[in-house]
Amino acid sequence: MSSIVVVGTVALDSVKTPSGQSREALGGSAVYFSLAARLFVPVHLVGVVGQDFPEEHKHSLRTRGVNLEGLDVLPGKTFRWAGAYGKGLGAAKTLETQLNVFEVFRPKLKPAHKAAPVVFLANAYPELQWEVLSQMTEPSIIACDTMNYWINSKRPALKELLSRVDIFLINEAEARKLAREADTCRAARKLAEWGPSVVVVKKGEHGALLVADGRLYAFPAYPLVDVIDPTGAGDTFAGGFLGYLASSGNLKEALEPARLKRAVLYGSILASFNVQDFSTRRLEKLNPDDLRHRYRDFVDLLTVEDGILAA
């Protein structure tokens, strides 16, 4: 069975939405990704926390099968983020970001991490993502994410990184900004020209776009009536997407359109679970049966009368 190494933030988040708020809750790109991907394959998390990071969070991750041998504990405080969502639950307004120990984090991969067949470079500055890639032996699939801050301050480095990446996941606003295109479809195609074999543009409640083999595929989101907290939905999507690909047999065939389309469905389903509670609470309770049931429901929603799937 394949395994995934994810390198990214492990955080304590404080979030306010119209449904309520959470304070100093478990969060971070690597955490959301890991809790989604672990439902498919073993996950090795590489990151850093401060001495103030609660032991209960480590225990929660370990008991759910996330390997924490790559989690460093440094003197100082853990990465913190605070944000608030308006009634529309669109992009969060960042109230505070404290990099703390993440600012000095320089990942040193262990032999098991270096040999992993799949690596996800979660949101971090491009130089750190390059540091990770330089230590990998020969991964079959390299995937990465980014954010507006790096697009604004590190665009050349990010563009160079994409020349080494197989899969690039990015949200809609970021895709337009990075590609400098007003149209989302045009932006997705342009990003694919920079190197990635696959580009996935996450559109939140409006679904996702997939660019593969020169074609553009559109998917809806799994419909939900009640959304509690969208924090981490993009990283959760990435965990479901890559987790499925890593579990679906020969990795040399993993980037075929048929598998990629199923991977988008799994990513959307995992994200739909994530937004139903604050922080990682719903993901921590999630089991394979929950995933299978919602997948069948989603496929049924996408099935036309003659029985042919729309995706």
C-alpha positions as CSV (number, residue, x, y, z in Angstrom):
1,M,0.0,0.0,0.0
2,S,1.2,3.5,-0.8
3,S,1.8,6.1,1.8
4,I,1.7,9.9,1.8
5,V,4.1,12.4,3.4
6,V,2.5,15.8,4.1
7,V,4.6,18.9,5.1
8,G,2.7,21.9,6.4
9,T,1.4,23.8,9.4
10,V,0.2,22.4,12.6
11,A,-1.7,25.1,14.4
12,L,-4.0,26.4,17.1
13,D,-6.9,28.2,15.5
14,S,-9.4,30.7,16.8
15,V,-12.4,31.0,14.5
16,K,-15.7,32.9,14.6
17,T,-18.6,32.2,12.3
18,P,-22.4,33.0,12.4
19,S,-22.9,29.6,14.1
20,G,-20.5,30.3,17.0
21,Q,-16.8,30.2,17.7
22,S,-13.9,28.1,18.7
23,R,-10.7,29.1,20.5
24,E,-7.2,27.6,20.4
25,A,-8.6,24.6,18.5
26,L,-6.6,22.0,16.5
27,G,-5.9,23.2,13.0
28,G,-3.3,23.7,10.3
29,S,-2.9,22.6,6.7
30,A,-1.1,19.4,7.5
31,V,-3.6,18.4,10.2
32,Y,-6.7,18.8,8.0
33,F,-5.0,17.0,5.1
34,S,-3.8,14.1,7.3
35,L,-7.2,13.5,8.9
36,A,-8.8,13.2,5.5
37,A,-6.1,11.2,3.8
38,R,-5.7,8.7,6.6
39,L,-9.0,7.2,5.6
40,F,-7.3,5.8,2.5
41,V,-3.6,5.3,3.2
42,P,-1.0,5.7,6.0
43,V,0.0,9.3,6.4
44,H,3.3,10.7,7.8
45,L,2.9,14.3,9.0
46,V,6.0,16.5,9.0
47,G,5.7,19.8,10.8
48,V,6.6,21.7,13.9
49,V,4.8,22.8,17.1
50,G,5.9,24.7,20.2
51,Q,6.1,23.4,23.8
52,D,2.6,24.7,24.4
53,F,1.0,22.3,21.9
54,P,-1.5,20.2,23.9
55,E,-0.7,16.5,24.2
56,E,-4.4,15.6,23.7
57,H,-4.1,16.8,20.1
58,K,-1.1,14.6,19.4
59,H,-3.0,11.7,21.0
60,S,-6.0,12.4,18.8
61,L,-3.9,12.3,15.6
62,R,-2.0,9.2,16.6
63,T,-5.1,7.2,17.5
64,R,-6.5,8.0,14.1
65,G,-3.4,6.5,12.4
66,V,-1.5,9.7,11.6
67,N,2.3,9.0,12.0
68,L,3.9,11.9,14.0
69,E,7.5,10.8,13.9
70,G,8.2,13.9,11.7
71,L,6.6,16.4,14.1
72,D,9.2,18.5,15.8
73,V,8.7,20.2,19.1
74,L,10.8,23.4,19.5
75,P,11.1,25.9,22.3
76,G,8.5,28.6,21.9
77,K,4.9,28.8,20.8
78,T,2.9,26.9,18.2
79,F,1.7,28.6,15.0
80,R,-1.6,30.4,15.6
81,W,-4.3,31.8,13.3
82,A,-7.4,33.7,14.1
83,G,-10.2,34.5,11.6
84,A,-13.8,35.4,11.2
85,Y,-16.5,34.5,8.6
86,G,-19.4,36.7,7.6
87,K,-22.9,35.5,6.8
88,G,-22.0,34.3,3.4
89,L,-19.2,32.1,4.8
90,G,-17.0,33.1,1.9
91,A,-13.3,33.8,2.5
92,A,-12.3,34.3,6.1
93,K,-11.1,37.7,7.3
94,T,-7.8,37.0,9.0
95,L,-7.6,38.7,12.4
96,E,-4.2,37.5,13.4
97,T,-1.4,35.2,12.3
98,Q,1.5,34.2,14.6
99,L,4.1,32.1,12.8
100,N,6.0,31.5,16.0
101,V,8.1,28.3,15.7
102,F,7.0,27.7,12.1
103,E,9.0,30.8,11.1
104,V,12.3,28.9,11.9
105,F,11.1,25.5,10.8
106,R,13.5,23.6,8.5
107,P,12.2,20.1,7.9
108,K,14.7,17.3,8.0
109,L,13.1,14.2,6.5
110,K,13.6,10.7,8.0
111,P,14.5,7.8,5.6
112,A,10.8,6.6,5.6
113,H,9.7,10.1,4.6
114,K,12.3,10.5,1.8
115,A,11.2,7.2,0.2
116,A,7.4,7.9,0.3
117,P,5.8,7.5,-3.1
118,V,3.4,10.5,-2.6
119,V,4.2,13.9,-1.1
120,F,1.9,16.8,-0.5
121,L,3.5,20.2,0.0
122,A,0.8,21.9,2.0
123,N,0.6,25.7,2.2
124,A,4.1,27.1,3.1
125,Y,6.6,29.4,1.6
126,P,8.0,28.0,-1.7
127,E,11.6,27.8,-0.4
128,L,10.5,25.4,2.4
129,Q,8.6,23.4,-0.2
130,W,11.8,23.2,-2.3
131,E,13.8,22.1,0.8
132,V,11.4,19.1,1.2
133,L,11.6,18.2,-2.5
134,S,15.4,18.2,-2.4
135,Q,15.3,15.6,0.3
136,M,12.9,13.2,-1.4
137,T,14.3,10.1,-3.2
138,E,12.0,9.8,-6.2
139,P,8.3,10.3,-5.4
140,S,5.8,9.1,-8.0
141,I,3.4,12.0,-7.3
142,I,4.3,15.5,-6.1
143,A,1.4,17.7,-5.2
144,C,1.3,21.2,-3.7
145,D,-0.9,24.0,-2.5
146,T,-0.3,27.7,-1.9
147,M,-2.0,30.9,-0.7
148,N,-2.4,34.6,-1.6
149,Y,0.5,35.7,0.6
150,W,3.1,33.6,-1.4
151,I,1.4,34.6,-4.7
152,N,2.0,38.2,-3.8
153,S,5.5,37.9,-2.4
154,K,7.0,34.8,-4.0
155,R,5.4,34.5,-7.4
156,P,8.7,33.7,-9.4
157,A,9.7,31.1,-6.8
158,L,6.2,29.6,-6.8
159,K,6.2,29.5,-10.6
160,E,9.5,27.7,-10.6
161,L,8.3,25.2,-8.0
162,L,5.3,24.3,-10.3
163,S,7.7,23.1,-13.0
164,R,8.5,20.2,-10.6
165,V,5.0,19.4,-9.5
166,D,2.6,16.8,-10.8
167,I,-0.6,18.1,-9.1
168,F,-1.4,21.7,-8.2
169,L,-4.4,22.4,-6.0
170,I,-5.5,26.1,-5.6
171,N,-8.6,28.0,-4.8
172,E,-10.5,30.0,-7.4
173,A,-9.4,33.5,-6.3
174,E,-5.8,32.4,-5.9
175,A,-5.8,30.8,-9.4
176,R,-6.9,34.0,-11.0
177,K,-4.4,36.0,-9.1
178,L,-1.5,33.7,-9.8
179,A,-2.3,33.3,-13.5
180,R,-3.3,36.9,-13.9
181,E,-6.4,35.9,-15.7
182,A,-10.0,37.1,-14.9
183,D,-11.6,33.9,-16.2
184,T,-11.3,30.8,-14.0
185,C,-11.1,28.3,-16.8
186,R,-8.5,30.3,-18.6
187,A,-6.5,30.6,-15.4
188,A,-6.6,26.9,-14.8
189,R,-5.4,26.1,-18.3
190,K,-2.6,28.6,-18.0
191,L,-1.4,27.2,-14.7
192,A,-1.3,23.7,-16.3
193,E,1.1,25.1,-18.9
194,W,3.6,26.0,-16.2
195,G,4.4,22.3,-15.5
196,P,1.7,20.4,-13.5
197,S,0.1,17.5,-15.3
198,V,-3.0,18.1,-13.2
199,V,-4.5,21.4,-11.9
200,V,-7.5,21.4,-9.5
201,V,-9.2,24.7,-8.8
202,K,-11.3,24.5,-5.6
203,K,-14.5,26.7,-5.8
204,G,-16.0,26.0,-2.4
205,E,-19.8,25.6,-2.6
206,H,-19.6,25.9,-6.4
207,G,-17.5,22.7,-6.7
208,A,-14.2,22.3,-8.5
209,L,-12.5,22.4,-11.9
210,L,-10.1,19.8,-13.0
211,V,-7.5,20.2,-15.8
212,A,-6.0,16.9,-17.0
213,D,-4.7,15.7,-20.4
214,G,-5.6,19.1,-21.9
215,R,-9.2,18.8,-21.0
216,L,-11.3,20.8,-18.5
217,Y,-13.8,19.0,-16.2
218,A,-16.4,20.7,-14.0
219,F,-17.8,19.2,-10.8
220,P,-20.5,20.4,-8.4
221,A,-20.0,20.5,-4.6
222,Y,-21.8,18.0,-2.4
223,P,-25.0,19.9,-1.4
224,L,-25.3,21.0,2.2
225,V,-28.0,23.0,4.0
226,D,-26.0,23.8,7.2
227,V,-22.3,24.9,7.1
228,I,-20.8,25.6,10.4
229,D,-17.1,26.3,9.8
230,P,-15.3,26.3,6.4
231,T,-11.8,26.5,7.9
232,G,-9.6,23.8,6.5
233,A,-12.0,22.7,3.8
234,G,-9.4,23.1,1.0
235,D,-6.8,21.1,2.8
236,T,-9.4,18.4,3.6
237,F,-10.3,18.3,-0.1
238,A,-6.6,17.8,-0.9
239,G,-6.4,15.0,1.6
240,G,-9.4,13.2,0.1
241,F,-8.2,13.8,-3.4
242,L,-4.6,12.5,-2.9
243,G,-5.6,9.8,-0.4
244,Y,-7.9,8.2,-3.0
245,L,-5.2,8.5,-5.7
246,A,-2.6,6.9,-3.5
247,S,-4.9,4.0,-2.6
248,S,-6.2,3.3,-6.1
249,G,-3.5,0.9,-7.3
250,N,-0.6,1.5,-9.7
251,L,0.6,5.1,-9.1
252,K,1.8,5.2,-12.7
253,E,-1.8,5.1,-13.7
254,A,-3.1,7.4,-10.9
255,L,-3.2,10.5,-13.1
256,E,-5.6,9.0,-15.6
257,P,-8.7,11.1,-16.0
258,A,-11.1,8.4,-14.7
259,R,-9.2,8.1,-11.4
260,L,-8.7,11.9,-11.2
261,K,-12.5,12.4,-11.6
262,R,-13.2,10.0,-8.8
263,A,-10.6,11.7,-6.7
264,V,-12.4,15.0,-7.1
265,L,-15.6,13.4,-5.8
266,Y,-13.8,12.1,-2.7
267,G,-12.1,15.4,-2.1
268,S,-15.5,17.2,-2.3
269,I,-17.1,14.6,0.1
270,L,-14.4,15.0,2.7
271,A,-14.6,18.8,2.5
272,S,-18.4,18.5,3.0
273,F,-17.9,16.6,6.2
274,N,-15.3,19.0,7.5
275,V,-17.5,22.1,7.2
276,Q,-20.2,20.5,9.4
277,D,-18.5,21.3,12.7
278,F,-15.8,23.6,14.1
279,S,-12.1,22.8,13.7
280,T,-11.4,19.1,13.1
281,R,-14.2,17.7,15.2
282,R,-16.2,16.1,12.4
283,L,-13.1,14.7,10.7
284,E,-12.0,13.1,13.9
285,K,-15.3,11.2,14.2
286,L,-15.4,10.2,10.5
287,N,-15.1,6.5,9.6
288,P,-14.9,4.6,6.2
289,D,-18.6,3.7,6.4
290,D,-19.6,7.4,6.6
291,L,-17.4,8.1,3.6
292,R,-18.8,5.2,1.5
293,H,-22.4,6.2,2.3
294,R,-21.9,9.8,1.2
295,Y,-20.0,8.8,-1.9
296,R,-22.9,6.6,-3.0
297,D,-25.3,9.4,-2.3
298,F,-23.1,11.9,-4.3
299,V,-22.8,9.4,-7.2
300,D,-26.6,9.0,-7.2
301,L,-27.0,12.8,-7.4
302,L,-24.7,12.9,-10.4
303,T,-26.4,10.0,-12.3
304,V,-28.6,10.8,-15.2
305,E,-31.7,8.7,-16.1
306,D,-30.0,6.3,-18.5
307,G,-27.5,5.3,-15.7
308,I,-24.5,7.0,-17.1
309,L,-22.5,9.0,-14.6
310,A,-22.0,12.6,-15.3
311,A,-18.4,12.5,-14.0
